[in-house]
Amino acid sequence: MSVARLVLHAKGVPFAFHDTEEEMYTTQHRQRHPFGRVPVLQHGDFWLYETTAIARYVDEAFEGPSLTPTDPRRRAKMNQWIGNLDAYFYPYMIYHVVHERMIFPELGIDSDPAVVTHALPKCEHALSVLEAELSHARAFIVGDRPTVADYFLLPTLTAFGFVPEGKEMLERVPMIRGWLARMAALPSVVEFRATLPRFRPIEHARRWSQHHRPGVR
């Protein structure tokens, strides 16, 4: 959900945000998103779900700075890093670590240390790959301007830094810390973060402990 909102802010697109927390498992919400997830975009009579589809649609359908490189190699790298986030960052950093260390305890659900232990080496490897990518004397992931890939990675790495293990790992990757600082200074990111409410437990995440919790394999 944060990625879609970040992209809207980056493009300068005015929008109304509807919080679906109280509607997540209702028939009403499944009419928007048949898999019962977020985000969902409504643009007139056009409805679209899934973060990647929404981000690319917003970048193509609205005026504002392009977030997709015109150079095919840089565009391919951008898509590669969106794929990296989905496959190698988000599942381990968020589902395995942030949920266990922060989301579930806030709901009174016991954390599973085995899940965290299993995930940490994968998180460390993912960070090392991104650290190497950012060492090529450029400000953002695929060049001197932020692309959709930067907005995809920002919420996951920010959330990972909220838990002790993530904070400790991020202390060891100066290139990533520099990138996080540059992202945080972007006017669109400042504007987005100013709209965020204070943290509160995610009530619908109670079901995640039963249905979304990963097994250790």
Backbone as CSV, one residue per row, in Angstrom:
resi,resn,N_x,N_y,N_z,CA_x,CA_y,CA_z,C_x,C_y,C_z
1,MET,0.824,-1.195,0.000,0.000,0.000,0.000,0.869,1.260,0.000
2,SER,1.946,1.254,0.781,2.827,2.424,0.831,3.471,2.701,-0.513
3,VAL,3.826,1.655,-1.256,4.471,1.854,-2.557,3.547,2.619,-3.496
4,ALA,2.304,2.194,-3.579,1.359,2.862,-4.482,1.197,4.330,-4.102
5,ARG,1.101,4.612,-2.822,0.935,5.999,-2.381,2.207,6.813,-2.642
6,LEU,3.367,6.201,-2.453,4.616,6.900,-2.755,4.695,7.283,-4.233
7,VAL,4.307,6.374,-5.097,4.352,6.648,-6.536,3.373,7.760,-6.892
8,LEU,2.194,7.753,-6.303,1.230,8.830,-6.555,1.795,10.181,-6.120
9,HIS,2.440,10.211,-4.956,3.065,11.450,-4.490,4.207,11.869,-5.426
10,ALA,5.014,10.903,-5.857,6.147,11.212,-6.731,5.685,11.790,-8.067
11,LYS,4.548,11.331,-8.563,4.001,11.837,-9.819,3.235,13.146,-9.632
12,GLY,2.948,13.503,-8.383,2.168,14.710,-8.130,0.697,14.541,-8.439
13,VAL,0.186,13.315,-8.278,-1.220,13.020,-8.584,-2.066,13.186,-7.322
14,PRO,-3.034,14.079,-7.311,-3.910,14.178,-6.138,-4.795,12.942,-6.041
15,PHE,-5.006,12.465,-4.840,-5.823,11.267,-4.670,-6.463,11.276,-3.281
16,ALA,-7.515,10.494,-3.151,-8.177,10.291,-1.860,-7.814,8.899,-1.376
17,PHE,-7.380,8.797,-0.127,-6.999,7.504,0.452,-8.156,6.958,1.272
18,HIS,-8.514,5.716,0.999,-9.568,5.042,1.757,-8.954,3.893,2.540
19,ASP,-9.021,3.963,3.856,-8.471,2.923,4.726,-9.443,1.745,4.781
20,THR,-8.972,0.572,4.358,-9.839,-0.606,4.305,-9.668,-1.525,5.514
21,GLU,-9.010,-1.046,6.577,-8.729,-1.897,7.734,-9.981,-2.608,8.248
22,GLU,-11.095,-1.906,8.327,-12.319,-2.498,8.862,-13.067,-3.340,7.826
23,GLU,-12.569,-3.382,6.605,-13.300,-4.051,5.524,-12.523,-5.213,4.897
24,MET,-11.338,-5.523,5.426,-10.418,-6.418,4.734,-11.020,-7.770,4.363
25,TYR,-11.794,-8.371,5.232,-12.286,-9.722,4.973,-13.773,-9.736,4.653
26,THR,-14.271,-8.624,4.154,-15.680,-8.523,3.812,-15.902,-8.762,2.319
27,THR,-17.154,-9.071,1.983,-17.526,-9.215,0.573,-17.284,-7.919,-0.181
28,GLN,-17.536,-6.797,0.481,-17.333,-5.485,-0.133,-15.894,-5.320,-0.613
29,HIS,-14.926,-5.708,0.233,-13.532,-5.535,-0.180,-13.138,-6.554,-1.239
30,ARG,-13.664,-7.760,-1.167,-13.305,-8.755,-2.181,-13.863,-8.395,-3.548
31,GLN,-14.846,-7.526,-3.607,-15.291,-7.022,-4.904,-14.242,-6.091,-5.501
32,ARG,-13.459,-5.444,-4.633,-12.360,-4.594,-5.117,-11.144,-5.445,-5.468
33,HIS,-10.825,-6.385,-4.574,-9.639,-7.223,-4.719,-10.048,-8.663,-4.394
34,PRO,-10.192,-9.513,-5.404,-10.724,-10.866,-5.175,-9.868,-11.728,-4.259
35,PHE,-8.609,-11.324,-4.021,-7.742,-12.078,-3.123,-7.683,-11.453,-1.738
36,GLY,-8.467,-10.400,-1.518,-8.583,-9.814,-0.185,-7.336,-9.106,0.304
37,ARG,-6.605,-8.487,-0.607,-5.368,-7.812,-0.229,-5.476,-6.316,-0.540
38,VAL,-4.393,-5.602,-0.339,-4.277,-4.196,-0.730,-2.926,-4.029,-1.432
39,PRO,-2.778,-2.963,-2.255,-3.701,-1.858,-2.512,-4.646,-2.132,-3.666
40,VAL,-5.640,-1.250,-3.787,-6.554,-1.221,-4.926,-6.646,0.231,-5.375
41,LEU,-6.617,0.451,-6.685,-6.733,1.796,-7.243,-8.061,1.923,-7.980
42,GLN,-8.792,3.005,-7.717,-9.959,3.361,-8.518,-9.661,4.669,-9.234
43,HIS,-9.723,4.639,-10.549,-9.517,5.838,-11.369,-10.743,5.965,-12.262
44,GLY,-11.701,6.785,-11.829,-12.963,6.849,-12.542,-13.688,5.514,-12.422
45,ASP,-14.038,4.928,-13.573,-14.707,3.625,-13.538,-13.720,2.472,-13.718
46,PHE,-12.418,2.782,-13.644,-11.373,1.765,-13.824,-10.841,1.335,-12.466
47,TRP,-10.855,0.032,-12.224,-10.351,-0.526,-10.973,-9.143,-1.409,-11.273
48,LEU,-8.145,-1.339,-10.387,-6.910,-2.089,-10.600,-6.347,-2.504,-9.250
49,TYR,-5.921,-3.756,-9.134,-5.261,-4.197,-7.912,-3.894,-4.781,-8.239
50,GLU,-3.075,-4.930,-7.208,-1.683,-5.382,-7.231,-0.740,-4.189,-7.420
51,THR,0.253,-4.126,-6.530,1.123,-2.964,-6.440,1.875,-2.667,-7.734
52,THR,2.463,-3.684,-8.345,3.251,-3.453,-9.560,2.388,-2.894,-10.671
53,ALA,1.208,-3.463,-10.851,0.303,-2.985,-11.898,-0.113,-1.544,-11.635
54,ILE,-0.420,-1.228,-10.377,-0.849,0.133,-10.030,0.286,1.127,-10.266
55,ALA,1.488,0.802,-9.800,2.617,1.719,-9.946,2.914,2.005,-11.410
56,ARG,2.892,0.985,-12.227,3.197,1.191,-13.650,2.077,1.959,-14.343
57,TYR,0.841,1.689,-13.966,-0.280,2.422,-14.548,-0.193,3.901,-14.196
58,VAL,0.050,4.203,-12.927,0.142,5.602,-12.497,1.260,6.319,-13.244
59,ASP,2.392,5.653,-13.416,3.525,6.290,-14.095,3.202,6.578,-15.552
60,GLU,2.419,5.699,-16.190,2.110,5.864,-17.609,0.888,6.746,-17.849
61,ALA,-0.081,6.737,-16.938,-1.376,7.368,-17.209,-1.451,8.829,-16.789
62,PHE,-0.517,9.277,-15.955,-0.604,10.631,-15.419,0.624,11.455,-15.801
63,GLU,0.398,12.773,-15.880,1.519,13.676,-16.094,2.394,13.724,-14.846
64,GLY,3.578,14.290,-15.020,4.514,14.345,-13.908,5.815,13.697,-14.314
65,PRO,6.818,13.755,-13.452,8.127,13.183,-13.805,8.025,11.686,-14.058
66,SER,8.640,11.255,-15.146,8.628,9.821,-15.443,9.478,9.074,-14.429
67,LEU,8.958,7.968,-13.937,9.675,7.143,-12.967,10.245,5.884,-13.614
68,THR,10.171,5.818,-14.933,10.665,4.663,-15.681,11.724,5.129,-16.672
69,PRO,12.938,4.584,-16.625,13.980,5.014,-17.565,13.602,4.723,-19.006
70,THR,14.024,5.595,-19.920,13.796,5.350,-21.338,14.829,4.376,-21.901
71,ASP,16.013,4.371,-21.312,17.056,3.442,-21.761,16.642,2.008,-21.431
72,PRO,16.640,1.100,-22.414,16.142,-0.253,-22.161,16.932,-1.026,-21.108
73,ARG,18.241,-0.762,-21.007,19.026,-1.489,-20.012,18.707,-1.000,-18.603
74,ARG,18.570,0.308,-18.456,18.204,0.823,-17.128,16.783,0.406,-16.764
75,ARG,15.903,0.399,-17.758,14.529,-0.044,-17.496,14.519,-1.513,-17.074
76,ALA,15.350,-2.320,-17.720,15.445,-3.728,-17.342,15.982,-3.878,-15.925
77,LYS,16.972,-3.057,-15.564,17.511,-3.090,-14.200,16.442,-2.682,-13.184
78,MET,15.652,-1.675,-13.531,14.562,-1.274,-12.650,13.622,-2.454,-12.409
79,ASN,13.233,-3.127,-13.489,12.334,-4.270,-13.350,12.982,-5.397,-12.569
80,GLN,14.297,-5.577,-12.777,15.023,-6.590,-12.007,14.918,-6.311,-10.517
81,TRP,15.075,-5.038,-10.108,15.057,-4.715,-8.691,13.661,-4.757,-8.092
82,ILE,12.650,-4.504,-8.903,11.279,-4.730,-8.427,11.084,-6.222,-8.157
83,GLY,11.581,-7.049,-9.063,11.513,-8.498,-8.853,12.320,-8.944,-7.647
84,ASN,13.508,-8.344,-7.458,14.322,-8.675,-6.287,13.573,-8.369,-4.992
85,LEU,12.929,-7.201,-4.956,12.165,-6.827,-3.764,11.089,-7.866,-3.469
86,ASP,10.335,-8.243,-4.495,9.224,-9.180,-4.304,9.704,-10.562,-3.873
87,ALA,10.858,-10.988,-4.390,11.303,-12.362,-4.152,12.279,-12.519,-2.997
88,TYR,13.170,-11.541,-2.790,14.297,-11.742,-1.878,14.333,-10.784,-0.693
89,PHE,13.606,-9.686,-0.766,13.593,-8.721,0.328,12.302,-8.829,1.144
90,TYR,11.177,-8.540,0.510,9.906,-8.444,1.236,9.545,-9.731,1.992
91,PRO,9.613,-10.907,1.374,9.184,-12.100,2.115,9.962,-12.315,3.405
92,TYR,11.279,-12.119,3.370,12.099,-12.393,4.549,12.104,-11.221,5.525
93,MET,12.276,-10.013,5.020,12.356,-8.855,5.917,11.012,-8.539,6.567
94,ILE,9.930,-8.667,5.807,8.621,-8.296,6.332,7.886,-9.503,6.906
95,TYR,7.583,-10.499,6.078,6.828,-11.648,6.583,7.568,-12.404,7.683
96,HIS,8.865,-12.587,7.517,9.600,-13.422,8.463,10.127,-12.656,9.672
97,VAL,10.516,-11.408,9.493,11.160,-10.679,10.599,10.242,-9.616,11.203
98,VAL,9.791,-8.657,10.399,8.990,-7.564,10.948,7.682,-8.081,11.548
99,HIS,7.020,-9.001,10.872,5.792,-9.547,11.451,6.064,-10.235,12.785
100,GLU,7.126,-11.042,12.828,7.411,-11.796,14.047,7.906,-10.903,15.182
101,ARG,8.696,-9.909,14.852,9.305,-9.058,15.885,8.420,-7.887,16.305
102,MET,7.540,-7.412,15.412,6.809,-6.187,15.719,5.292,-6.344,15.587
103,ILE,4.816,-6.852,14.439,3.377,-6.876,14.184,2.649,-7.842,15.116
104,PHE,3.118,-9.087,15.199,2.434,-10.068,16.046,2.503,-9.713,17.533
105,PRO,3.667,-9.333,18.075,3.699,-8.961,19.493,2.756,-7.807,19.832
106,GLU,2.590,-6.840,18.920,1.660,-5.733,19.171,0.226,-6.235,19.327
107,LEU,-0.058,-7.409,18.768,-1.394,-7.998,18.849,-1.497,-9.046,19.944
108,GLY,-0.420,-9.210,20.720,-0.414,-10.211,21.780,-0.182,-11.620,21.283
109,ILE,0.362,-11.759,20.075,0.648,-13.075,19.496,2.128,-13.370,19.670
110,ASP,2.447,-14.543,20.201,3.839,-14.895,20.439,4.633,-14.955,19.139
111,SER,5.839,-14.417,19.176,6.746,-14.498,18.044,7.333,-15.899,17.935
112,ASP,7.683,-16.293,16.715,8.338,-17.582,16.475,9.810,-17.312,16.152
113,PRO,10.709,-17.493,17.114,12.130,-17.182,16.876,12.749,-17.982,15.743
114,ALA,12.240,-19.192,15.497,12.815,-20.015,14.428,12.611,-19.369,13.067
115,VAL,11.477,-18.710,12.874,11.213,-18.034,11.608,12.212,-16.899,11.404
116,VAL,12.458,-16.128,12.468,13.406,-15.013,12.391,14.812,-15.531,12.112
117,THR,15.229,-16.542,12.840,16.575,-17.099,12.673,16.797,-17.600,11.258
118,HIS,15.775,-18.239,10.709,15.872,-18.749,9.336,16.013,-17.619,8.327
119,ALA,15.360,-16.483,8.603,15.306,-15.395,7.627,16.542,-14.512,7.624
120,LEU,17.190,-14.355,8.769,18.242,-13.338,8.889,19.385,-13.499,7.880
121,PRO,19.922,-14.683,7.626,20.980,-14.784,6.609,20.505,-14.360,5.223
122,LYS,19.240,-14.627,4.909,18.700,-14.224,3.609,18.566,-12.702,3.527
123,CYS,18.181,-12.095,4.645,18.107,-10.627,4.698,19.497,-10.020,4.519
124,GLU,20.464,-10.604,5.192,21.833,-10.082,5.104,22.371,-10.194,3.687
125,HIS,22.083,-11.311,3.023,22.543,-11.481,1.643,21.870,-10.458,0.723
126,ALA,20.570,-10.253,0.902,19.858,-9.283,0.073,20.456,-7.892,0.240
127,LEU,20.751,-7.516,1.474,21.354,-6.207,1.722,22.733,-6.105,1.074
128,SER,23.497,-7.188,1.106,24.841,-7.139,0.510,24.767,-6.943,-0.995
129,VAL,23.764,-7.534,-1.635,23.604,-7.366,-3.085,23.217,-5.923,-3.415
130,LEU,22.291,-5.353,-2.643,21.909,-3.961,-2.867,23.072,-3.014,-2.561
131,GLU,23.835,-3.300,-1.513,24.991,-2.472,-1.169,25.983,-2.434,-2.335
132,ALA,26.217,-3.582,-2.948,27.130,-3.632,-4.096,26.566,-2.845,-5.278
133,GLU,25.257,-2.939,-5.492,24.635,-2.209,-6.602,24.783,-0.702,-6.421
134,LEU,24.632,-0.241,-5.184,24.705,1.194,-4.910,26.138,1.717,-4.854
135,SER,27.108,0.833,-4.959,28.512,1.257,-4.889,29.022,1.796,-6.225
136,HIS,28.159,1.778,-7.259,28.589,2.196,-8.597,28.438,3.698,-8.813
137,ALA,28.687,4.489,-7.789,28.753,5.963,-7.889,27.500,6.563,-8.500
138,ARG,26.362,6.123,-8.031,25.116,6.754,-8.461,24.233,6.962,-7.251
139,ALA,23.344,7.921,-7.358,22.551,8.313,-6.194,21.424,7.349,-5.886
140,PHE,20.848,6.744,-6.948,19.696,5.876,-6.747,19.974,4.514,-7.377
141,ILE,19.029,3.630,-7.347,19.340,2.232,-7.638,19.799,2.016,-9.076
142,VAL,19.169,2.688,-10.044,19.595,2.459,-11.424,20.083,3.728,-12.110
143,GLY,20.314,4.788,-11.376,20.814,6.008,-12.004,20.806,7.180,-11.052
144,ASP,20.798,8.373,-11.617,20.881,9.593,-10.822,19.521,10.143,-10.416
145,ARG,18.440,9.471,-10.843,17.094,9.876,-10.446,16.357,8.662,-9.900
146,PRO,15.451,8.873,-8.952,14.687,7.728,-8.450,13.752,7.175,-9.522
147,THR,13.600,5.867,-9.527,12.664,5.188,-10.426,11.660,4.428,-9.572
148,VAL,10.751,3.735,-10.240,9.766,2.926,-9.520,10.464,1.953,-8.562
149,ALA,11.632,1.445,-8.948,12.346,0.487,-8.101,12.695,1.087,-6.741
150,ASP,13.115,2.339,-6.702,13.455,2.977,-5.432,12.236,3.060,-4.524
151,TYR,11.083,3.375,-5.111,9.871,3.495,-4.301,9.367,2.126,-3.841
152,PHE,9.687,1.078,-4.592,9.332,-0.269,-4.157,10.165,-0.688,-2.943
153,LEU,11.445,-0.393,-2.975,12.332,-0.863,-1.906,12.228,-0.039,-0.625
154,LEU,11.879,1.237,-0.739,11.918,2.117,0.423,11.050,1.647,1.594
155,PRO,9.774,1.303,1.415,8.979,0.909,2.585,9.495,-0.343,3.283
156,THR,9.978,-1.318,2.512,10.474,-2.548,3.120,11.722,-2.297,3.954
157,LEU,12.677,-1.539,3.416,13.906,-1.282,4.168,13.645,-0.365,5.360
158,THR,12.703,0.551,5.217,12.348,1.403,6.350,11.766,0.573,7.480
159,ALA,10.817,-0.303,7.150,10.199,-1.148,8.174,11.216,-2.100,8.791
160,PHE,12.122,-2.632,7.976,13.144,-3.542,8.490,14.017,-2.845,9.521
161,GLY,14.260,-1.549,9.324,15.069,-0.789,10.261,14.393,-0.505,11.591
162,PHE,13.107,-0.823,11.707,12.395,-0.616,12.968,12.637,-1.729,13.978
163,VAL,13.118,-2.891,13.519,13.342,-4.016,14.428,14.835,-4.112,14.739
164,PRO,15.205,-4.652,15.897,16.621,-4.639,16.306,17.555,-5.277,15.291
165,GLU,17.163,-6.438,14.757,18.043,-7.121,13.811,18.245,-6.303,12.541
166,GLY,17.172,-5.677,12.058,17.280,-4.866,10.865,18.111,-3.623,11.099
167,LYS,17.899,-2.971,12.227,18.683,-1.783,12.549,20.163,-2.109,12.609
168,GLU,20.507,-3.251,13.215,21.916,-3.638,13.331,22.513,-3.939,11.965
169,MET,21.762,-4.620,11.091,22.270,-4.921,9.753,22.462,-3.656,8.937
170,LEU,21.530,-2.726,9.041,21.628,-1.499,8.260,22.798,-0.626,8.695
171,GLU,23.235,-0.771,9.924,24.411,-0.030,10.381,25.662,-0.456,9.626
172,ARG,25.657,-1.650,9.036,26.848,-2.186,8.376,26.860,-1.939,6.862
173,VAL,25.873,-1.217,6.340,25.797,-1.011,4.891,25.692,0.501,4.591
174,PRO,26.827,1.187,4.532,26.805,2.651,4.391,26.184,3.147,3.094
175,MET,26.329,2.393,2.008,25.733,2.827,0.747,24.207,2.832,0.852
176,ILE,23.665,1.815,1.478,22.210,1.753,1.650,21.737,2.856,2.587
177,ARG,22.496,3.117,3.639,22.106,4.197,4.545,22.100,5.544,3.819
178,GLY,23.076,5.758,2.952,23.110,6.987,2.177,21.917,7.088,1.242
179,TRP,21.573,5.966,0.608,20.394,5.931,-0.274,19.117,6.208,0.515
180,LEU,18.988,5.604,1.693,17.811,5.861,2.533,17.701,7.343,2.889
181,ALA,18.840,7.972,3.177,18.826,9.399,3.506,18.410,10.235,2.300
182,ARG,18.898,9.884,1.112,18.512,10.629,-0.087,17.033,10.450,-0.394
183,MET,16.540,9.234,-0.214,15.109,9.007,-0.433,14.280,9.797,0.570
184,ALA,14.698,9.794,1.823,13.945,10.494,2.865,13.887,11.991,2.616
185,ALA,14.883,12.533,1.901,14.938,13.971,1.637,14.118,14.392,0.422
186,LEU,13.639,13.438,-0.383,12.843,13.791,-1.554,11.545,14.471,-1.112
187,PRO,11.162,15.583,-1.726,9.929,16.264,-1.316,8.700,15.364,-1.324
188,SER,8.622,14.461,-2.306,7.452,13.574,-2.372,7.415,12.601,-1.203
189,VAL,8.582,12.148,-0.757,8.636,11.228,0.383,8.320,11.978,1.676
190,VAL,8.851,13.191,1.803,8.524,14.020,2.969,7.020,14.250,3.031
191,GLU,6.432,14.577,1.889,4.989,14.823,1.819,4.206,13.564,2.191
192,PHE,4.610,12.410,1.639,3.936,11.153,1.946,4.003,10.836,3.436
193,ARG,5.188,10.953,4.016,5.344,10.587,5.426,4.555,11.511,6.346
194,ALA,4.346,12.743,5.915,3.554,13.677,6.723,2.084,13.270,6.787
195,THR,1.649,12.427,5.852,0.249,11.991,5.832,0.013,10.734,6.661
196,LEU,1.084,10.092,7.124,0.926,8.816,7.815,0.398,9.017,9.237
197,PRO,-0.551,8.193,9.650,-1.034,8.280,11.030,-0.030,7.652,11.987
198,ARG,-0.219,7.849,13.260,0.612,7.182,14.246,0.404,5.678,14.151
199,PHE,1.473,4.931,14.445,1.384,3.475,14.350,0.347,2.926,15.313
200,ARG,-0.435,1.988,14.826,-1.375,1.267,15.688,-1.380,-0.188,15.254
201,PRO,-1.693,-1.102,16.160,-1.709,-2.519,15.782,-2.618,-2.770,14.586
202,ILE,-2.175,-3.667,13.725,-2.942,-3.998,12.519,-3.860,-5.168,12.870
203,GLU,-5.109,-4.869,13.173,-6.015,-5.898,13.675,-6.219,-7.033,12.688
204,HIS,-6.308,-6.720,11.404,-6.560,-7.808,10.463,-5.354,-8.734,10.319
205,ALA,-4.190,-8.322,10.886,-2.997,-9.180,10.825,-3.114,-10.394,11.743
206,ARG,-4.133,-10.452,12.587,-4.316,-11.650,13.414,-4.429,-12.897,12.547
207,ARG,-5.046,-12.762,11.399,-5.186,-13.916,10.511,-3.863,-14.296,9.858
208,TRP,-2.939,-13.325,9.773,-1.656,-13.634,9.148,-0.918,-14.717,9.921
209,SER,-1.070,-14.741,11.235,-0.360,-15.743,12.032,-0.849,-17.157,11.714
210,GLN,-2.025,-17.251,11.124,-2.568,-18.559,10.767,-2.414,-18.882,9.287
211,HIS,-2.508,-17.857,8.444,-2.543,-18.098,7.008,-1.315,-17.583,6.249
212,HIS,-0.650,-16.550,6.768,0.485,-15.951,6.056,1.826,-16.296,6.692
213,ARG,1.807,-16.903,7.861,3.064,-17.184,8.536,3.834,-18.244,7.776
214,PRO,5.079,-17.963,7.448,5.845,-18.933,6.657,6.318,-20.098,7.507
215,GLY,6.411,-21.259,6.884,7.041,-22.390,7.540,8.545,-22.332,7.292
216,VAL,9.327,-22.895,8.181,10.784,-22.929,8.017,11.131,-24.193,7.272
217,ARG,11.710,-24.000,6.073,12.073,-25.167,5.262,13.551,-25.074,4.922
